[in-house]
Amino acid sequence: MQANLTNRAMEALKRQKAWTFSVTSGRVFHNPNTKRPWAKEQNIREGYWNPTLKLLGIRYRRPYCTRATYATIGLMAGARPAYMAAQLGHGLDVFYRDYAKWINDQDNEREMVKIEAQINENIPELSLRISKPA
């Protein structure tokens, strides 16, 4: 399955590409000082990520944590775990191990409504007529 991007993410990439796309490297993001691809991820983190978090008053977290944020937003929105696992490039076993705590029982009622609808739509109702003994 091909990963999808949200509309916001796609628009952000398009806007960024207009400013920084390098035909020679084929990359959208590069070091604004050298106009070349980033040599190391650490340079992005130290020069931009960390100062941005500090400016916004957000405690430090690794950029990698944005994956977990995306996964939990998807689960909270009701996305299927199999879809979210594919989006992140995980197998279901890894996905459940890492994100099971976000799949909780707050939506049990909604899930039961889905199950009931499927049953009612696809399984004929049995009519049990029990006659009273005379």
Secondary structure, 3 states (H helix, E strand, C coil): CCCCCCHHHHHHHHHHHHHHCECCCCECCCCCCCCCCCCCHHHHHHHHHHHHHHHHCCCCCCCCHHHHHHHHHHHHCCCCHHHHHHHHCCCHHHHHHHHHHHCCHHHHHHHHHHHHHHHHHHCCCCCCCCCCCC
